[in-house]
Every structure is written in structure tokens, then in C-alpha cells.
Amino acid sequence: MKNNKNKTLFVFSLILIFLCNSCATWEDAEIRLSPPKSTREVRIADIEKTLADNPARSIHLIGMYNEIYGKESIHSVDSENDQQKMESLRTQAVDNMIAMQTKAITEKRWDAAASLARSLAVLGIQVEHTGIEPDLLLQEAKDSLAQGKDLQAFLAAVHSHELRALEAGDAMLFLERAFKTKQRRTALYFLNAALESGRNIEITPEIRSFAQGRDSARDMIKGVATVIVDRGIRVERGRGMIDRVLGSAFFVDSSGLLITNYHVVTSEVDPSYEGYSRMFIRLGDSASARIPAKVIGWDKTLDLALIKAEITPEYVFSVVDSVIPSVGDTVLAIGSPGGLEKTVTSGIVSALGRRFLQIGDVMQIDAAVNHGNSGGPVIDTAGRLVGVVFAGVEQFEGMNFAVPAERLAAALPAMLKGGKAKRPWLGLSLTQTREGAQIIYAAPLTPAAEQLVSEGSYITMLNGEKISAPQGALIAALQDKLFPFEPGELVALATSDGKQRVIQTVERPETPLAEAARNDSKERLVSALFGLILEPSVGRSMTPTYLIKSIVRGSVADEAGLSPQDPVRIHGFIVDEKEGYVLLDINVKKRASGYLETTMRLPALLDSPDTL
């Protein structure tokens, strides 16, 4: 009995202690608790957090805020305070961007300063006192020249000249270096730039003669190498077989930098590859020495890679005077088909504007190309680089493709920084109609989706410029406009719904629509993947029924014979990221067939070229 009494007293004491502590804790909590923040306050806090370290993000978030609350604020009693707050935050963000640019200039980080100059220009701010983009690019070019980085110097100087003509003295600096390093086409470019300045300048007959001369195919062969990627031994059916990849490459700088295809050197840089891989180049025949080489940078979207070997080449190809050939022009392809070094084949430009890669377009040629030609140069009859071989279609003889030289020149600055080239991304899928570039899909969790860019609207201007292009080339032209920008920069996007947005770009995913497939519904994804724009419909089936609102011309759905107002039910949606495709299983009642119900499986690639 006594034991039970003691137990009761012990339990009672514990309860009293707990209650006392609880009261104290509750009183403390009441002091600490504050009213919950509204979504407006949370968004304003997010803007304020990014002001110091990422003011461009602040500008983007202000755009988001205005898109979400703009209409509400018009009728709100606090609308004036709201607008004043946003203006104040925007001013702080701009001031911080100018301060960051000033610091970058002080530290001679010219590419960072030029990047900030582009973003400030999008906001309508010309920072003459700290530096505009042509000045910064020219300074970068001069510094690179002083450091012996000729390729970087030439590319930056050309870009500066495109924005604002070089003065004669500046053009002469680069002309003399091009003459010294025996880069004839580069010398001609800067000779013309010097002459266009209108000033009387002294150019020695030797330099003028060299620049205006012409290289032969025999000369250029000396600047082409065979690429060998040794991947050891692979076992097939119990037998060991030599595993190696053959390709071609050509020198673009006297320091030993070469261009080849990404697919040739994939095993050197792809983290998913787990086997043995060693890369070499060879300048002569099969008896010539193998020279070790390494990958400097790569751009998978264009199937390009920059590699380096410790050798001084006899010939260097110019990449600064981008030449766009015409259909029917004669071209030569130089490479090592089947490992047969220094092979030259001829043909014509069969077509331009082929959409084979994620970004931009490529040219089709009929010069003979085989395994081993990948990465080799394509030149015209004047000895100018016009492209880089990257693919052929085995089933169709004479159907081969090359990346245009102008895209190589645009891609090189990012590859020269080393590693994977980072490209900007808004998150849009487009189609070209008679009215222009129409937005058919905005991927979730992307800059475009954050700022509520309207699907169905048309892009009217990009960075204040109306982009025009021939039929079928408008999307590639928009991509080209965005291509030189770095992720994180600001872009001005105007659409046909009257909206003008300033959007911060992010890094483009390796396969954009694969990432979208992880974050969005299949009903929305079919517009970007299959060109199938749906709207909900009433149906008796347990499976949701849709009506086809519209069909994208030339899309998978168009080729399958689907048409607007056809009822559709989706039964399966299979995504295979590894192989890069999607399968869509549908039941459709085609109006054109008297509403006869048909089961179809439609395939599509995740690697769509119509994205921005």
C-alpha cells in the first residue's frame, strides 16, 4: 500500500514539473511567435535576399512580382506604395550591377564586365563611365594578345568590331599578329578593318601581299590531324576486340588548339563512361608518332570540342571570317576516313538550314564523308573555312552534314573557358507559322514559366530587336541571337499579348525536354514533343478525353494524320531518357476517317531543336 502511495506521489510530481515547463515554454513561444507573412511579403523578402549577390535575379523576381500582383495592385489601396517599393528595389539592383561591373573592370575580368554591360543595356542603361561592351571586348582582346592567347584575342577583337568598327591602330595590332603567326584569312580580316577606318595607314607590301594571298588545299592539309581515342579492349562473344574511335581535327591556334566533334571525344569527358580512355592525334600516316592530346572544352549542343596537343602546327585555320556559302557552291572536306590521313573529297553545298542539332541549323553537303571524317574542316574554293563535318546518313550515300563555321566562331569563347560550354535557357518551345515564332509550351520551373509567359502568343522582339528570317529559319535566328549570352544574363522578351518582360536566363539543360518530362503532365508535354495541342473534353471513359485544339505543322502529330477537333484519349506515355525518346499511346477518332476509332503509338525525340 505504501509503495502505491509513493508511486502516485512520484507521478503527480512529474505532471506538475511538466505543466510548469509547458507554461514557461508557451509564454516564451507567445513572445517569439509573430503573425504569418503574406505571399507578397515573402516574395519581397526573396527579392531583397538576392540584391547583393545576384542583382540580375532581383530584376527577374521583380518581373515575377509584377506579373502576379500587377493587376491586383491597380485596384489596391496600397498600389502606390507597392509600385514605389518595386521601383526602389529595382534601383538598388541596378546600382549593385553597376558596382559589380566596376569591380570586374578594376580586376580586369573583361568577360564578366561585358556580360554585365549586356544586362544593363537590356535595362536601357548605358554605363559610359564604366565601359560599354565594345570597349570591354577590345580591352580583353588586347590583354589576350599580350598574354600570347591569339585565338581569344582574335575572337574578342572581331566581336568588338562587329559592334563598333575598330580604329586603324587597333586593327593593325591584330593584323601584325596574324601575319606573324601565318594566319592568312585572319590577316585579311584585320587588313580590311584597318582600311575601312578611313585613315591613312602604312601597311608594308609584305603584310599586304600575305593577307591578300590565297592558301591551297595542299597548305591546309598540313593543319589537319587524325584523332585516335583508345578505349582499350572490349569483349564481344568471349573475344577481346580493340575499341577505338577515329576522327579528324584541325588546328585553330598556333599553340596547338584543335577543333573536333564532341561525339569523337565523349569517353574523355562523359562522367557516365567508366572504362579506359586515352586520346592522341597523329599528323602523318599510320607510321607517324602518336601525340597525346587533352580536351579543353566542349559544346554538346553543337557536337563540337576543343582539344590541345603540345605541338606547333604548320598551318592554322582561320575562324574569324565567318563565311556562309550558297547552295550549289563547291566545297572540299578534309579528314581521315577509315584512318586514311589527309584525304580530300569534293562536292557541293546541297542545302542550308537543316535542323539536326538542338541549337541553330546545319548545312548539307554531298562531299564523300565516312567514319573518321568527323571533326574535319569543310572549305570553299577560295580556301575559307565554311564548316565542320559532324555526321552522315549511312543509308543514303552522299547525304552528309557540317556545322557552319559561323556557329563554330560563336561557340569558341565559351569552350576556351574550359569544361562544358554553358548556354542560356528561357524554357520555351516554339513553332514557326505565317505570323511568326509562336510559343507553344513554357516548361515548368524555368524563367519563362516563372514570369507567366503566355502559351499561344508570338515573340515580337528579343532584346529590342525584331528578328526576321526566311521561312523555316526563324527559330534558328532567335537561337543565334540568344546563343552568345551567358546563363544569368538578362534578356528582354516582347510578345504579341502586349507584354514586355525582362527575364534572367539560366543554364540550358543538356536535354531540355527530358527535364520538363520530370516536372510536367503528359497532357501539356505533348504540345512540345508531338505538336499536339489539347483541350479537355467531356467523355464517358474512365480515361480523360481531350479534343485536339490545333496541330503544329510538320510535327509528329501532323505526320500521323491527326487534325483539329479529333477526340483523343491518352493510354500510355513512356519516357526513356537514356535513349532520348518518348512513346505516346493514344486512342483517336479521326474526323477525316468518319470518326473511326484508331489506336496509335507515336514516337518523339527528347532532343528537340525548336526550343529557346
C-alpha positions in Angstrom: 0.0 0.0 0.0 2.8 2.3 0.9 4.6 1.6 -2.4 1.4 2.5 -4.3 1.2 5.8 -2.5 4.9 6.6 -3.3 4.3 5.8 -6.9 1.2 8.1 -7.0 3.2 11.0 -5.4 6.1 10.5 -7.9 3.7 10.6 -11.0 2.0 13.7 -9.6 5.3 15.4 -9.2 6.3 14.7 -12.8 3.0 16.1 -14.0 3.5 19.3 -12.0 7.0 19.7 -13.4 5.8 19.1 -17.0 3.0 21.7 -16.6 5.3 24.3 -15.2 7.8 23.8 -18.0 4.9 23.8 -20.6 3.6 27.1 -19.2 7.0 28.7 -19.4 7.6 27.3 -22.9 4.2 28.5 -24.0 4.9 32.0 -22.6 8.2 32.1 -24.4 6.6 30.9 -27.6 3.9 33.6 -27.4 6.8 36.1 -27.2 8.6 34.6 -30.1 5.6 34.0 -32.4 4.8 36.6 -35.0 1.9 36.9 -37.4 2.4 34.8 -40.6 3.8 36.7 -43.6 1.7 37.2 -46.7 2.8 35.8 -50.0 3.6 39.4 -51.1 5.9 39.9 -48.1 7.6 36.5 -48.8 8.3 37.5 -52.4 9.6 40.9 -51.4 11.9 39.2 -48.9 13.2 36.9 -51.7 14.0 40.0 -53.9 15.8 41.6 -51.0 17.9 38.5 -50.3 19.3 38.5 -53.9 20.1 42.2 -54.2 23.7 42.0 -53.0 24.9 38.8 -54.7 22.7 38.4 -57.7 21.0 41.7 -58.6 20.0 40.3 -62.1 18.0 37.7 -60.2 16.3 40.6 -58.3 15.3 42.2 -61.5 13.8 38.9 -62.7 11.9 38.4 -59.4 10.6 42.0 -59.6 9.2 41.0 -63.0 7.6 37.9 -61.4 6.1 40.0 -58.7 4.6 42.5 -61.2 3.2 39.6 -63.3 1.5 38.0 -60.3 0.3 41.1 -58.4 0.2 43.8 -61.1 -3.5 43.5 -61.9 -4.4 43.3 -58.2 -2.3 46.4 -57.3 -4.3 48.6 -59.8 -7.4 48.3 -57.5 -5.5 48.1 -54.2 -5.4 50.9 -51.7 -1.7 50.1 -51.3 -1.0 50.1 -55.0 1.1 53.3 -54.9 3.2 52.0 -52.0 3.6 48.7 -53.8 4.9 50.4 -57.0 7.2 52.6 -55.1 8.7 49.6 -53.3 9.3 47.8 -56.6 10.9 50.9 -58.1 13.2 51.3 -55.0 14.3 47.6 -55.2 14.9 47.9 -58.9 17.1 51.0 -58.4 19.1 49.1 -55.8 19.5 46.2 -58.1 20.7 48.4 -61.0 23.2 50.2 -58.7 24.6 46.9 -57.5 25.0 45.7 -61.1 26.9 48.8 -62.0 29.1 48.4 -58.9 29.8 44.8 -59.8 30.8 45.8 -63.3 33.1 48.5 -62.0 34.8 45.9 -59.7 35.1 43.4 -62.7 36.8 46.2 -64.7 39.2 47.0 -61.9 40.1 43.3 -61.6 40.4 43.1 -65.4 37.7 40.4 -65.7 36.7 41.7 -69.0 34.2 38.9 -69.9 32.3 39.4 -66.7 32.3 43.2 -67.2 31.0 42.7 -70.8 28.3 40.3 -69.5 27.1 42.9 -67.0 27.2 45.5 -69.7 24.8 43.4 -71.9 22.4 43.0 -69.0 22.5 46.7 -68.2 21.9 47.5 -71.9 18.8 45.3 -71.8 17.5 47.6 -68.9 18.2 50.6 -71.1 21.2 51.7 -69.1 24.4 52.7 -70.9 27.2 52.8 -68.4 29.6 55.0 -70.4 31.7 55.9 -67.3 32.5 52.2 -66.6 32.5 50.7 -70.1 30.3 49.5 -72.8 30.6 46.1 -74.4 32.7 47.0 -77.5 35.3 48.8 -75.3 35.4 45.8 -72.8 35.8 43.3 -75.6 38.6 45.3 -77.2 40.4 45.5 -73.9 40.0 41.8 -73.4 41.4 41.3 -76.9 44.5 43.4 -76.2 45.2 41.7 -72.9 44.8 38.3 -74.5 47.2 39.4 -77.3 49.8 40.5 -74.7 49.5 37.1 -73.0 50.0 35.2 -76.2 46.4 33.9 -76.4 46.0 34.6 -80.0 42.7 32.8 -80.6 41.0 34.5 -77.7 42.4 37.9 -78.9 41.2 37.5 -82.5 37.7 36.3 -81.5 37.2 39.2 -79.0 38.5 41.8 -81.5 36.2 40.5 -84.2 33.2 40.7 -81.8 34.2 44.2 -80.8 34.5 45.2 -84.5 31.0 43.8 -85.2 29.6 46.1 -82.5 31.6 49.1 -83.4 34.3 49.5 -86.1 37.9 49.2 -84.9 40.2 52.1 -85.2 43.0 51.7 -87.6 45.7 51.5 -84.9 43.8 48.7 -83.1 43.2 46.8 -86.3 46.9 46.9 -87.1 47.8 45.3 -83.7 45.8 42.2 -84.7 46.9 42.3 -88.3 50.5 42.2 -87.4 50.0 39.2 -85.0 48.0 37.3 -87.7 50.9 38.0 -90.1 53.4 36.8 -87.6 51.5 33.5 -86.9 50.9 33.0 -90.6 47.1 33.1 -90.4 46.2 34.5 -93.8 42.4 34.8 -93.6 42.6 36.4 -90.2 45.2 38.8 -91.5 42.9 39.7 -94.4 40.0 40.4 -92.0 42.0 42.9 -89.9 43.6 44.4 -93.1 40.1 45.2 -94.3 39.1 46.5 -90.9 42.2 48.9 -90.9 41.4 50.1 -94.5 37.7 50.6 -93.6 38.7 53.0 -90.9 39.3 55.7 -93.5 42.7 56.8 -92.0 45.9 56.8 -93.9 48.0 53.9 -92.5 51.2 52.4 -93.6 51.0 48.7 -94.4 54.1 47.0 -95.6 53.9 45.4 -99.0 54.9 42.1 -97.4 51.9 42.2 -95.0 49.5 43.3 -97.7 50.7 40.6 -100.1 50.4 37.9 -97.4 46.9 39.0 -96.4 45.6 39.2 -99.9 47.2 35.9 -101.0 45.5 32.5 -101.0 46.1 29.2 -99.3 45.8 26.0 -101.3 44.3 22.7 -100.2 47.8 21.4 -100.1 48.7 24.0 -97.5 45.6 23.3 -95.4 46.1 19.6 -95.3 49.1 20.4 -93.1 46.7 21.8 -90.5 44.5 18.6 -90.3 45.2 15.8 -87.9 43.7 12.3 -87.2 42.2 11.9 -83.7 42.5 8.5 -82.1 40.6 7.7 -78.8 41.9 4.4 -77.4 39.3 2.8 -75.2 41.2 -0.4 -74.6 39.7 -3.8 -75.2 36.0 -4.7 -75.3 34.8 -8.3 -75.0 32.2 -9.5 -77.5 31.0 -13.1 -77.5 34.0 -14.1 -75.5 36.6 -12.4 -77.7 38.6 -9.3 -77.0 38.4 -6.6 -79.6 40.3 -3.3 -79.9 37.9 -0.5 -79.0 38.9 2.8 -80.5 37.3 5.9 -82.0 38.7 7.6 -85.1 38.0 11.2 -86.1 39.6 14.2 -87.6 40.6 17.6 -86.2 42.1 20.9 -87.4 44.3 23.5 -85.8 42.8 26.8 -84.9 45.7 28.3 -83.0 49.4 28.1 -83.1 49.5 27.0 -79.5 48.2 23.5 -80.6 44.5 24.0 -80.1 42.3 21.9 -82.5 38.6 21.5 -83.2 36.9 18.2 -83.5 33.5 16.7 -82.8 32.1 16.1 -79.3 31.0 12.6 -80.2 34.6 11.7 -81.1 35.9 12.5 -77.6 32.8 11.7 -75.5 34.6 9.0 -73.4 37.2 11.6 -72.4 34.7 13.9 -70.7 31.4 12.0 -70.1 31.2 11.2 -66.3 28.9 8.2 -67.1 31.7 6.5 -69.1 33.6 4.2 -66.7 36.1 2.5 -69.0 39.6 3.2 -70.1 40.1 6.2 -72.5 43.2 7.9 -73.8 43.3 10.4 -76.7 46.1 11.1 -79.2 46.5 12.9 -82.5 48.5 11.9 -85.5 49.8 14.3 -88.1 51.1 11.8 -90.7 50.3 8.3 -91.8 49.8 5.2 -89.6 53.6 5.0 -89.0 53.7 8.5 -87.5 54.1 9.2 -83.8 51.0 9.5 -81.7 50.9 12.8 -79.8 49.0 12.9 -76.5 46.1 15.3 -76.5 43.5 16.5 -74.0 40.1 18.0 -74.1 39.9 21.7 -73.2 36.2 22.5 -73.6 33.2 21.1 -75.4 29.7 22.1 -76.6 27.5 19.1 -76.9 24.6 21.1 -78.3 26.7 21.7 -81.4 28.7 18.5 -81.3 32.0 20.4 -81.0 35.0 20.0 -78.8 38.2 22.0 -78.4 41.3 19.8 -77.8 45.0 20.6 -77.3 48.3 18.9 -78.2 51.8 20.2 -77.3 52.9 20.9 -80.8 53.3 23.9 -83.1 51.3 23.3 -86.3 52.5 24.1 -89.8 49.1 25.5 -90.7 46.3 27.2 -88.7 42.8 27.6 -90.0 41.1 31.0 -89.6 37.8 31.0 -87.7 37.2 34.8 -87.6 35.9 35.5 -91.1 32.7 33.5 -91.0 31.6 32.6 -94.5 28.1 31.5 -95.3 28.2 29.5 -98.6 25.3 29.3 -101.1 23.5 26.2 -102.2 25.4 24.8 -105.1 28.8 26.2 -104.1 31.7 23.7 -104.4 33.3 22.6 -101.1 36.1 20.3 -100.1 36.1 18.1 -97.0 39.5 17.2 -95.5 39.9 14.3 -93.0 40.8 10.8 -92.2 38.0 8.4 -93.4 38.7 5.0 -92.1 42.0 6.3 -90.7 43.3 7.2 -94.2 45.0 10.5 -93.3 44.9 13.7 -95.4 42.0 12.6 -97.6 40.3 15.4 -99.6 36.9 14.9 -101.1 34.8 17.4 -103.1 31.2 18.1 -103.6 28.6 20.9 -103.3 26.5 22.5 -100.7 23.3 20.6 -101.1 21.1 22.6 -98.7 21.2 25.1 -95.9 19.1 25.4 -92.8 18.8 21.7 -91.8 17.6 21.3 -88.2 19.7 18.4 -86.8 21.1 19.9 -83.6 19.5 21.5 -80.5 20.6 25.0 -81.4 20.8 26.6 -84.8 20.9 24.8 -88.2 23.5 23.0 -90.2 24.4 22.6 -93.9 24.0 19.6 -96.0 26.9 18.6 -98.3 27.4 15.8 -100.8 31.2 15.5 -100.5 32.1 11.9 -99.6 32.2 11.6 -95.8 32.9 8.3 -93.9 33.8 7.2 -90.4 36.9 9.1 -89.4 35.9 12.3 -91.2 34.0 13.6 -88.1 35.6 16.8 -86.9 37.4 17.6 -90.2 37.2 21.0 -91.9 35.0 21.9 -94.9 36.4 24.7 -97.1 35.3 26.5 -100.2 37.2 27.1 -103.4 38.7 30.4 -102.0 40.3 28.5 -99.1 37.9 29.7 -96.5 36.6 27.6 -93.6 32.8 27.1 -94.1 32.0 24.2 -91.7 33.0 21.3 -89.6 31.9 17.7 -90.6 29.8 16.1 -87.9 27.5 13.5 -89.4 26.5 11.4 -92.4 23.5 9.2 -93.1 24.8 5.7 -93.8 21.6 4.5 -95.5 21.9 7.4 -98.0 25.2 7.9 -99.8 26.2 11.5 -100.3 23.9 12.8 -97.5 26.3 14.4 -95.1 26.2 17.4 -92.7 28.5 20.1 -91.3 28.3 22.7 -88.5 28.6 26.1 -90.1 31.8 28.0 -89.4 29.9 31.0 -88.1 28.5 28.8 -85.3 31.9 27.4 -84.5 33.2 31.0 -84.1 30.3 31.8 -81.8 30.8 28.7 -79.7 34.6 29.0 -79.2 34.7 31.7 -76.5 32.7 29.5 -74.1 34.8 26.4 -74.9 38.0 28.4 -74.4 37.0 28.9 -70.8 37.3 25.2 -70.2 34.9 22.4 -69.5 31.3 22.2 -70.6 30.1 25.2 -72.5 27.1 26.8 -70.7 24.3 28.1 -72.8 21.4 30.3 -71.8 17.8 29.0 -71.5 14.4 30.6 -71.2 12.3 27.4 -71.2 10.2 27.8 -74.3 9.2 25.5 -77.1 8.4 27.3 -80.4 6.9 26.7 -83.8 7.1 28.9 -86.9 3.8 30.0 -88.5 3.0 32.7 -91.1 2.5 35.1 -88.2 6.0 34.4 -86.7 7.5 32.4 -83.9 4.7 31.1 -81.7 5.2 29.9 -78.1 3.5 26.5 -77.8 5.0 25.4 -74.4 6.6 27.0 -71.4 8.4 24.3 -69.4 7.8 24.4 -65.6 10.4 25.8 -63.2 12.0 27.8 -66.0 12.5 31.6 -66.3 9.7 31.8 -68.8 7.2 29.9 -66.7 8.1 32.0 -63.6 7.2 35.2 -65.4 4.0 33.6 -66.8 4.9 33.9 -70.5 1.7 33.1 -72.4 1.5 29.9 -74.4 -0.1 30.7 -77.8 1.5 34.2 -78.0 4.2 35.2 -80.6 7.6 36.5 -79.9 7.7 40.0 -81.4 11.1 41.2 -80.3 14.1 39.9 -78.5 16.4 42.4 -76.8 14.6 45.2 -78.5 15.2 43.8 -82.0 12.6 42.3 -84.3 14.1 39.1 -85.6 13.3 38.3 -89.2 14.4 35.2 -91.2 13.3 33.2 -94.2 10.6 30.6 -93.9 11.7 27.8 -91.6 14.7 29.7 -90.3 13.1 32.0 -87.7 13.6 29.7 -84.7 17.3 29.2 -85.5 17.7 33.0 -85.9 16.2 33.5 -82.4 18.5 30.9 -81.0 21.5 32.6 -82.7 20.5 35.9 -81.1 20.5 34.3 -77.6 23.5 32.0 -78.2 26.4 34.3 -77.2 24.8 35.3 -73.9 25.9 33.6 -70.7 23.5 32.0 -68.3 22.4 34.5 -65.7 22.3 37.5 -68.1 19.1 39.5 -68.6 17.1 39.2 -71.8 14.2 41.4 -73.0 11.3 39.5 -74.4 8.3 41.1 -76.1 5.3 39.0 -77.0 2.1 39.6 -79.1 -0.1 39.8 -76.0 1.5 43.2 -75.3 3.8 42.1 -72.5 7.4 43.2 -72.3 9.4 41.2 -69.8 13.0 41.3 -68.6 13.9 37.7 -67.8 17.1 36.3 -66.3 18.3 33.3 -68.3 19.5 30.1 -66.6 21.9 27.3 -67.8 20.3 25.3 -70.6 19.8 21.6 -69.5 21.6 19.0 -71.6 18.3 17.7 -72.8 15.7 20.4 -72.0 12.5 18.4 -72.7 13.8 15.5 -70.5 13.9 17.8 -67.6 10.4 19.1 -68.4 9.2 15.5 -68.6 10.1 15.0 -64.9 8.2 18.1 -63.8 5.1 18.4 -66.0 2.0 16.4 -67.0 1.8 14.4 -70.2 -1.2 16.4 -71.4 1.0 19.5 -71.5 4.2 17.9 -72.7 2.6 16.5 -75.9 2.5 20.0 -77.4 6.3 20.4 -77.3 7.1 16.7 -78.1 4.4 15.8 -80.6 2.9 19.1 -81.8 -0.4 18.1 -80.3 -2.2 20.9 -78.5 -5.1 19.6 -76.5 -8.0 20.9 -74.5 -10.2 18.9 -72.1 -13.4 17.3 -73.3 -16.3 15.5 -71.7 -16.1 11.8 -72.1 -17.7 8.6 -70.6 -14.5 6.7 -70.4 -12.5 6.4 -67.2 -9.6 7.7 -69.2 -9.6 11.5 -69.6 -10.7 12.6 -73.0 -9.3 15.6 -75.0 -10.1 17.4 -78.2 -7.2 18.4 -80.4 -7.2 22.2 -80.4 -4.5 22.6 -83.0 -1.7 20.7 -84.7 1.8 22.1 -85.2 2.7 22.0 -88.9 5.4 19.4 -89.7 5.2 17.8 -86.2 4.8 14.1 -85.4 1.1 14.6 -84.9 0.8 16.3 -88.3 2.7 13.5 -90.0 0.4 10.9 -88.3 -2.6 12.5 -90.0 -4.2 13.9 -86.8 -6.3 17.1 -87.2 -8.1 19.7 -85.0 -11.3 18.6 -83.2 -10.3 14.9 -83.2 -11.2 13.3 -79.8 -8.2 11.8 -78.1 -7.6 9.6 -75.1 -4.0 9.0 -73.7 -3.3 5.5 -72.6 0.4 5.4 -72.3 3.3 7.8 -72.0 6.8 6.2 -71.9 9.9 8.4 -71.4 13.3 6.8 -72.0 15.9 9.4 -71.0 18.8 7.2 -71.7 17.9 6.5 -75.3 16.4 10.0 -75.7 12.9 9.3 -76.8 9.2 9.3 -75.8 6.4 7.0 -76.8 2.8 8.2 -76.7 -0.1 5.7 -76.9 -3.4 7.2 -77.8 -6.9 6.3 -79.0 -8.2 8.8 -81.5 -11.3 9.2 -83.6 -10.2 10.8 -86.8 -12.8 13.1 -88.3 -11.2 12.6 -91.7 -12.0 8.8 -91.4 -15.6 9.2 -90.3 -14.6 9.1 -86.6 -13.4 5.6 -86.8 -11.5 4.9 -83.6 -7.8 4.0 -84.0 -5.1 3.1 -81.6 -1.7 4.7 -82.3 1.7 4.8 -80.9 3.6 8.0 -81.7 7.4 8.3 -81.1 9.3 11.6 -80.5 12.8 12.7 -79.6 13.5 14.5 -76.3 16.3 16.4 -78.1 14.0 19.0 -79.8 15.7 21.7 -81.9 12.8 24.1 -81.5 13.5 25.4 -78.0 14.7 28.7 -76.7 
